[in-house]
Amino acid sequence: MSPRILLVDDETNIRKMVGALLQSEGFETDEAANGTAAIAAVEREAPDAVLLDLMMPGGPDGLQTLEQLKRTVPDLPVVMMSGKANLTDAVRATKLGAFQFLEKPLTPEGLLTTLRAALELSRTLAENRRLHEALGHADPLVGVSPAMEEVRALIARVAPTEARVLITGESGTGKELVASAIHRQSGRAAKRFVCVNSAAIPKDLVESEMFGHERGAFTGATERRVGRFELADSGTLFLDEVGDLSLDAQAKLLRVLETGVIERLGGERPLTVDVRVIAATNKDLTRAAQQGQFREDLLFRLNVLPVHIPPLRERPEDVPPLVQHFAARQSARLGRVVRLDAGAVQLLAAYRWPGNVRELANLVERLAILATGETIAADDVARVVHQDGTPPPPPGDWADVALAEALDAFERTLIARALSAARGNVAEAARRLATDRANLYRRMRRLGLEPPRNVAG
């Protein structure tokens, strides 16, 4: 569909000449002879952009019209034009949200260049709105692998219960997201979801952080503090990195889990709390218990319903949808569309991701910030990982990688770069690799590479 431009000028000749120029370039045009008519036209149906004269007698002038148009459709691109403009008018128009200010007589080249830039802005803003809506309704547990489907199914089963949950998985796999999903699907969803990073609490402040303290309970306690258990009353408390708690803190936590009662430091009366505890760790707590580093009785109390999140390297098919999700997030944050082409995504899928989903999210953020164009290619990925010291894919200590795995990883990288250079054209990629298209397709299937298609964020 052709872009529709509203021309607003009290001079009929100007409207006719500009309209003829725009129509010859493939635009659709509507006309308004004054500000009142323009405002009414936009209220009926917003155009893609407005070309608005500054000086219009009889009714609102250009600046007043601009102000009303932006109030009606805030993202509407408006290009101002005038033969008698001054700096004050230009500054005020910019402050009111005008895209550009053109002086009459208009030149066809200048008008068309400005109008196309305004339309590109309009498209970008529309895309960002779509991305915001998509992110607002998105499943935070992104992934299409059987492993992630199993995690989702397990969440659906454990969430409605009141049982404690122990989430295990390497750092960066998304344990807090899983805990949050359990809370949102539980009967406590309307209450608080309180997070505690056990590893970040100094040992001498664990009791105060967890259970609170009264004023004067210790040096520096200048006022009463409510602890995390009390904050989470009737809701859910997420204890992240619970394996890092000291044995003394573990004993205090066990007592609360057994009794449902806490005492603030310096307090004179016990407080009963109703809290569902979800714990998480990247450690093997069974081994830690055998080595005397974690209380076995506490482990039994926490590990009523276990949920394990596999590392990203064990589910490479989740990389493309994760890349799309993170690219969409960066598009919304940066105010511009971010895309990774097929070659870039295939290159990322070949990496083993020791930092898991968190590492992937951070890399996509760096790629988006450093991108000079709208589309990020495999070469851009390679350049960024070299710049920040991250080993290029495929990563890791090659001494620990089987020869077949190393060769497969290298071949994945080679094919991904060829596809990126060929802009997803398999025949051209095959030519660059000195093979035929059928053989390249066979190799892609063997390596688990999907047929190329752009991933948009």
C-alpha positions as CSV (number, residue, x, y, z in Angstrom):
1,M,0.0,0.0,0.0
2,S,1.3,3.4,-0.9
3,P,2.1,5.9,1.9
4,R,-0.7,8.5,2.4
5,I,0.4,12.1,2.9
6,L,-1.9,14.9,4.1
7,L,-1.0,18.3,2.5
8,V,-2.1,21.3,4.6
9,D,-1.7,24.7,2.9
10,D,-4.1,27.6,2.4
11,E,-2.7,28.1,-1.2
12,T,-4.4,25.9,-3.7
13,N,-1.6,26.1,-6.2
14,I,0.9,24.8,-3.6
15,R,-1.3,21.9,-2.7
16,K,-1.8,21.0,-6.4
17,M,1.9,21.2,-7.3
18,V,3.2,19.3,-4.3
19,G,0.4,16.8,-4.7
20,A,1.3,16.1,-8.3
21,L,4.9,15.6,-7.4
22,L,4.1,13.2,-4.7
23,Q,1.7,11.2,-6.8
24,S,4.3,10.9,-9.5
25,E,6.6,9.3,-6.9
26,G,3.9,6.8,-5.9
27,F,2.4,8.5,-2.9
28,E,-1.3,8.9,-2.1
29,T,-2.3,12.4,-1.1
30,D,-5.2,14.2,0.8
31,E,-5.6,17.9,1.1
32,A,-6.7,20.4,3.7
33,A,-6.9,24.1,3.2
34,N,-6.6,25.1,6.9
35,G,-5.7,23.9,10.3
36,T,-9.2,23.1,11.3
37,A,-9.8,20.8,8.3
38,A,-6.4,19.2,8.9
39,I,-7.2,18.3,12.5
40,A,-10.6,16.9,11.5
41,A,-9.0,14.8,8.7
42,V,-6.4,13.3,11.1
43,E,-9.1,12.6,13.7
44,R,-11.1,10.7,11.1
45,E,-8.1,8.6,9.8
46,A,-4.4,9.3,10.6
47,P,-2.2,9.6,7.4
48,D,1.3,8.3,7.3
49,A,2.8,11.8,7.4
50,V,1.7,15.4,7.2
51,L,3.2,18.3,5.2
52,L,2.0,21.4,7.1
53,D,2.3,25.1,6.2
54,L,3.3,27.5,9.0
55,M,1.3,30.6,8.0
56,M,-2.4,30.0,7.5
57,P,-5.0,32.8,8.1
58,G,-8.4,32.1,9.5
59,G,-8.3,29.5,12.3
60,P,-5.3,27.8,13.9
61,D,-1.9,28.6,12.4
62,G,0.7,25.9,11.6
63,L,2.2,25.7,15.1
64,Q,-1.2,25.5,16.8
65,T,-2.3,22.9,14.3
66,L,1.0,21.0,14.9
67,E,0.4,21.0,18.6
68,Q,-3.2,19.6,18.2
69,L,-2.0,16.9,15.7
70,K,0.7,15.7,18.0
71,R,-1.8,15.5,20.8
72,T,-4.1,13.4,18.7
73,V,-1.5,11.1,17.2
74,P,1.8,11.5,19.1
75,D,3.9,9.5,16.7
76,L,2.6,11.2,13.5
77,P,5.5,12.6,11.5
78,V,4.9,16.3,10.6
79,V,7.1,18.2,8.2
80,M,6.6,22.0,8.5
81,M,7.1,24.4,5.6
82,S,7.1,28.2,5.3
83,G,8.3,31.0,3.1
84,K,8.5,33.4,6.0
85,A,10.0,31.3,8.7
86,N,12.4,32.6,11.4
87,L,14.6,30.8,13.9
88,T,12.1,31.2,16.7
89,D,9.3,29.5,14.7
90,A,11.7,26.6,13.8
91,V,12.8,26.1,17.4
92,R,9.2,26.1,18.6
93,A,8.1,23.7,15.9
94,T,10.9,21.3,16.9
95,K,9.9,21.5,20.5
96,L,6.3,20.7,19.6
97,G,7.5,17.6,17.7
98,A,7.9,18.6,14.1
99,F,10.1,16.1,12.1
100,Q,11.7,18.8,9.9
101,F,11.3,22.5,8.9
102,L,11.5,23.2,5.2
103,E,11.8,26.7,3.6
104,K,9.7,27.6,0.5
105,P,10.2,27.5,-2.4
106,L,10.5,23.7,-1.9
107,T,12.9,21.7,-4.0
108,P,11.6,18.3,-5.2
109,E,14.7,16.5,-4.1
110,G,14.7,18.1,-0.6
111,L,11.0,17.5,-0.1
112,L,11.1,13.9,-1.2
113,T,14.2,13.1,0.9
114,T,12.7,14.6,4.0
115,L,9.3,13.0,3.5
116,R,10.9,9.5,3.0
117,A,13.0,10.0,6.2
118,A,9.8,11.0,8.0
119,L,8.0,7.8,6.8
120,E,10.9,5.7,7.8
121,L,10.6,7.1,11.3
122,S,6.9,6.3,11.3
123,R,7.6,2.7,10.3
124,T,10.3,2.4,13.0
125,L,8.0,3.8,15.7
126,A,5.2,1.4,14.6
127,E,7.6,-1.5,14.7
128,N,8.7,-0.5,18.2
129,R,5.1,-0.4,19.4
130,R,4.6,-3.9,18.0
131,L,7.7,-5.1,19.7
132,H,6.7,-3.5,23.1
133,E,3.3,-5.3,22.8
134,A,5.0,-8.6,21.9
135,L,7.4,-8.3,24.8
136,G,4.6,-7.4,27.1
137,H,2.8,-10.7,26.3
138,A,5.8,-12.9,25.6
139,D,6.5,-16.1,27.4
140,P,9.6,-15.3,29.5
141,L,10.7,-18.9,29.1
142,V,11.8,-18.7,25.5
143,G,12.7,-22.0,23.8
144,V,11.4,-24.7,21.5
145,S,13.5,-27.6,22.6
146,P,11.9,-30.7,24.2
147,A,13.9,-29.8,27.4
148,M,12.2,-26.4,27.7
149,E,8.8,-27.9,26.9
150,E,9.4,-30.3,29.8
151,V,10.4,-27.4,32.1
152,R,7.2,-25.5,31.1
153,A,5.1,-28.6,31.8
154,L,6.8,-29.1,35.1
155,I,6.1,-25.5,36.1
156,A,2.4,-26.0,35.3
157,R,2.3,-29.0,37.6
158,V,4.2,-27.6,40.5
159,A,2.9,-24.0,40.5
160,P,-0.6,-24.7,41.9
161,T,0.8,-26.6,44.9
162,E,2.1,-25.1,48.1
163,A,5.2,-27.4,48.0
164,R,8.7,-26.0,48.1
165,V,10.7,-26.1,44.9
166,L,14.4,-26.5,44.3
167,I,15.6,-25.2,40.9
168,T,19.0,-26.4,39.7
169,G,21.1,-25.4,36.7
170,E,24.3,-23.7,35.7
171,S,24.7,-19.9,36.2
172,G,22.8,-18.0,33.5
173,T,20.3,-20.6,32.6
174,G,17.3,-18.6,33.9
175,K,16.5,-20.0,37.4
176,E,14.9,-16.7,38.5
177,L,12.7,-16.7,35.5
178,V,11.5,-20.2,36.3
179,A,10.8,-19.2,39.9
180,S,8.9,-16.1,38.8
181,A,6.8,-18.2,36.4
182,I,5.9,-20.6,39.2
183,H,4.8,-17.7,41.4
184,R,2.7,-16.2,38.6
185,Q,0.9,-19.4,38.0
186,S,0.3,-20.1,41.7
187,G,-2.5,-19.1,44.0
188,R,-0.1,-16.5,45.5
189,A,0.3,-14.6,42.2
190,A,-1.4,-11.5,43.5
191,K,1.0,-11.3,46.4
192,R,4.7,-10.4,46.5
193,F,7.5,-12.3,44.8
194,V,10.6,-11.4,46.9
195,C,14.1,-12.3,45.7
196,V,17.2,-12.9,47.8
197,N,20.7,-13.5,46.4
198,S,22.1,-15.6,49.2
199,A,25.7,-15.3,47.8
200,A,25.6,-11.5,47.9
201,I,24.7,-11.2,51.6
202,P,27.6,-10.7,54.0
203,K,27.7,-13.5,56.6
204,D,27.2,-11.2,59.5
205,L,24.1,-9.7,57.9
206,V,22.3,-12.8,56.8
207,E,20.0,-13.0,59.8
208,S,19.1,-9.2,59.6
209,E,18.5,-9.5,55.8
210,M,16.3,-12.6,56.1
211,F,14.4,-11.9,59.3
212,G,14.8,-8.2,60.0
213,H,15.9,-6.3,63.1
214,E,14.7,-3.8,65.6
215,R,16.2,-0.4,66.2
216,G,19.3,-0.7,68.3
217,A,19.7,-4.5,67.8
218,F,23.3,-3.9,66.8
219,T,25.7,-1.1,66.1
220,G,24.4,0.7,63.0
221,A,20.8,-0.4,63.4
222,T,19.4,3.1,63.6
223,E,15.8,2.0,62.6
224,R,13.7,-1.1,62.4
225,R,14.1,-3.2,59.3
226,V,11.6,-5.6,57.9
227,G,13.3,-8.8,56.7
228,R,12.7,-10.7,53.4
229,F,10.5,-13.4,55.0
230,E,8.2,-10.8,56.5
231,L,8.1,-8.9,53.2
232,A,7.1,-12.1,51.4
233,D,4.3,-12.9,53.9
234,S,1.4,-14.6,51.9
235,G,3.6,-14.6,48.8
236,T,6.7,-16.3,47.5
237,L,10.3,-16.0,48.6
238,F,13.0,-16.9,46.1
239,L,16.3,-17.9,47.6
240,D,18.9,-17.8,44.8
241,E,22.3,-19.5,45.3
242,V,21.1,-21.1,48.5
243,G,24.1,-23.4,48.4
244,D,26.3,-20.4,49.3
245,L,24.7,-19.9,52.8
246,S,26.9,-20.7,55.8
247,L,26.0,-23.6,58.0
248,D,24.9,-21.3,60.7
249,A,22.5,-19.5,58.3
250,Q,21.3,-22.9,57.0
251,A,20.3,-23.8,60.6
252,K,18.3,-20.6,61.0
253,L,16.6,-21.1,57.7
254,L,15.8,-24.7,58.5
255,R,14.1,-23.6,61.8
256,V,11.9,-21.2,59.9
257,L,10.9,-23.8,57.3
258,E,10.0,-26.2,60.1
259,T,8.0,-23.7,62.3
260,G,6.9,-20.9,60.0
261,V,8.0,-18.5,62.7
262,I,10.7,-15.8,62.5
263,E,12.1,-13.4,65.1
264,R,13.6,-10.0,64.2
265,L,17.1,-9.4,65.7
266,G,16.5,-7.6,69.0
267,G,12.8,-8.4,68.9
268,E,10.8,-9.6,71.9
269,R,8.0,-11.6,70.2
270,P,7.9,-14.2,67.4
271,L,6.1,-13.5,64.1
272,T,4.3,-16.1,62.1
273,V,4.7,-15.9,58.4
274,D,3.0,-17.7,55.5
275,V,5.6,-17.9,52.8
276,R,6.2,-20.4,49.9
277,V,10.0,-20.8,49.5
278,I,11.5,-21.5,46.1
279,A,15.3,-22.1,46.2
280,A,17.8,-22.3,43.4
281,T,21.5,-23.3,43.1
282,N,24.2,-24.0,40.6
283,K,25.8,-26.4,42.9
284,D,25.4,-30.2,43.5
285,L,23.8,-29.9,47.0
286,T,23.7,-33.7,47.4
287,R,27.5,-33.8,47.1
288,A,27.8,-30.7,49.3
289,A,25.7,-32.5,51.9
290,Q,28.0,-35.6,51.7
291,Q,31.0,-33.3,52.2
292,G,29.5,-31.6,55.2
293,Q,29.1,-28.3,53.4
294,F,25.3,-28.3,53.3
295,R,22.8,-29.6,55.8
296,E,21.1,-32.7,54.6
297,D,17.9,-32.0,56.6
298,L,17.7,-28.6,54.9
299,L,18.2,-30.2,51.5
300,F,15.2,-32.5,52.2
301,R,13.1,-29.6,53.2
302,L,13.9,-27.6,50.1
303,N,14.0,-30.3,47.5
304,V,10.3,-31.4,47.6
305,L,9.8,-30.6,43.9
306,P,13.0,-30.5,41.9
307,V,13.1,-28.5,38.6
308,H,16.3,-28.8,36.5
309,I,17.1,-26.3,33.7
310,P,19.6,-27.8,31.2
311,P,22.5,-25.6,29.9
312,L,22.1,-23.9,26.6
313,R,24.7,-26.0,24.9
314,E,22.4,-29.0,25.3
315,R,19.6,-27.3,23.5
316,P,21.1,-25.4,20.6
317,E,17.7,-25.3,18.9
318,D,16.7,-22.7,21.5
319,V,19.3,-20.2,20.3
320,P,17.4,-18.8,17.3
321,P,14.2,-18.0,19.2
322,L,16.3,-16.6,22.1
323,V,18.2,-14.4,19.6
324,Q,14.9,-13.1,18.2
325,H,13.6,-12.4,21.7
326,F,16.7,-10.5,22.8
327,A,16.8,-8.6,19.5
328,A,13.2,-7.5,20.0
329,R,14.1,-6.4,23.5
330,Q,17.0,-4.3,22.2
331,S,14.9,-2.8,19.5
332,A,12.4,-1.6,22.1
333,R,15.2,-0.2,24.3
334,L,17.2,1.5,21.5
335,G,14.3,2.8,19.5
336,R,15.3,1.2,16.3
337,V,14.8,-2.2,14.6
338,V,17.6,-4.7,15.3
339,R,17.8,-7.8,13.1
340,L,20.3,-10.7,12.9
341,D,20.6,-12.4,9.5
342,A,20.5,-16.2,9.0
343,G,24.3,-16.5,9.0
344,A,24.7,-14.6,12.2
345,V,22.1,-16.8,14.0
346,Q,23.7,-20.0,12.7
347,L,27.1,-18.8,13.9
348,L,25.6,-18.1,17.4
349,A,23.9,-21.5,17.4
350,A,27.3,-23.2,16.8
351,Y,28.8,-21.7,20.0
352,R,28.6,-23.7,23.3
353,W,27.7,-20.8,25.6
354,P,29.5,-21.5,28.9
355,G,27.6,-18.5,30.3
356,N,24.3,-19.8,29.0
357,V,21.3,-17.6,28.2
358,R,22.8,-14.7,30.2
359,E,25.9,-14.7,28.0
360,L,23.8,-14.8,24.8
361,A,21.6,-11.9,26.0
362,N,24.7,-9.8,26.8
363,L,26.2,-10.5,23.4
364,V,23.0,-9.6,21.5
365,E,22.9,-6.4,23.5
366,R,26.5,-5.5,22.5
367,L,25.8,-6.4,18.9
368,A,22.7,-4.2,18.9
369,I,24.6,-1.2,20.4
370,L,27.6,-1.5,18.1
371,A,25.6,-2.2,14.9
372,T,26.1,0.4,12.2
373,G,23.2,-0.9,10.1
374,E,19.8,-2.5,10.6
375,T,20.9,-6.0,9.9
376,I,23.7,-7.8,11.9
377,A,25.7,-10.4,9.9
378,A,28.0,-13.2,10.8
379,D,31.1,-11.0,10.3
380,D,29.7,-8.5,12.8
381,V,29.3,-11.3,15.3
382,A,32.9,-12.4,14.8
383,R,34.2,-8.9,15.0
384,V,32.4,-8.1,18.3
385,V,33.5,-11.4,20.0
386,H,37.1,-10.7,19.0
387,Q,36.9,-7.1,20.3
388,D,35.6,-8.0,23.8
389,G,37.9,-11.0,24.3
390,T,35.2,-13.6,24.0
391,P,36.6,-16.6,22.1
392,P,35.2,-16.8,18.6
393,P,32.7,-19.7,17.9
394,P,33.2,-22.5,18.2
395,P,34.8,-21.9,21.7
396,G,36.4,-23.7,24.5
397,D,39.5,-25.7,25.1
398,W,40.1,-27.8,22.0
399,A,42.0,-30.4,23.9
400,D,38.7,-31.3,25.6
401,V,36.7,-31.5,22.3
402,A,36.3,-34.7,20.3
403,L,37.7,-34.4,16.7
404,A,34.3,-35.1,15.1
405,E,32.7,-32.4,17.3
406,A,35.4,-29.9,16.5
407,L,35.1,-30.6,12.8
408,D,31.3,-30.3,12.9
409,A,31.6,-27.0,14.8
410,F,34.1,-25.6,12.3
411,E,31.9,-26.7,9.4
412,R,28.8,-25.0,11.0
413,T,30.8,-21.8,11.3
414,L,32.0,-22.0,7.7
415,I,28.5,-22.6,6.3
416,A,27.0,-19.9,8.5
417,R,29.5,-17.3,7.2
418,A,28.9,-18.4,3.6
419,L,25.2,-18.0,4.0
420,S,25.6,-14.6,5.6
421,A,27.9,-13.4,2.8
422,A,25.3,-14.8,0.3
423,R,22.4,-13.1,2.1
424,G,20.7,-16.4,2.7
425,N,20.9,-17.6,-0.9
426,V,21.8,-21.3,-0.6
427,A,22.9,-21.6,-4.3
428,E,25.3,-18.7,-3.9
429,A,26.6,-20.0,-0.6
430,A,27.3,-23.4,-2.3
431,R,29.2,-21.6,-5.0
432,R,31.4,-19.8,-2.5
433,L,32.1,-23.1,-0.7
434,A,32.9,-24.9,-4.0
435,T,30.1,-27.4,-3.7
436,D,26.6,-27.8,-5.1
437,R,23.4,-26.8,-3.6
438,A,22.1,-30.4,-2.9
439,N,25.3,-31.3,-1.1
440,L,25.1,-28.1,1.0
441,Y,21.5,-28.9,2.0
442,R,22.6,-32.4,3.0
443,R,25.4,-31.0,5.2
444,M,23.1,-28.4,6.7
445,R,20.6,-31.2,7.7
446,R,23.3,-33.4,9.1
447,L,24.6,-30.4,11.2
448,G,21.1,-29.4,12.4
449,L,21.2,-26.1,10.5
450,E,17.8,-24.8,9.5
451,P,17.2,-23.4,6.0
452,P,18.1,-19.7,6.1
453,R,15.6,-17.1,6.9
454,N,16.0,-13.7,8.5
455,V,15.4,-13.4,12.2
456,A,13.8,-10.0,13.0
457,G,13.9,-8.3,16.4
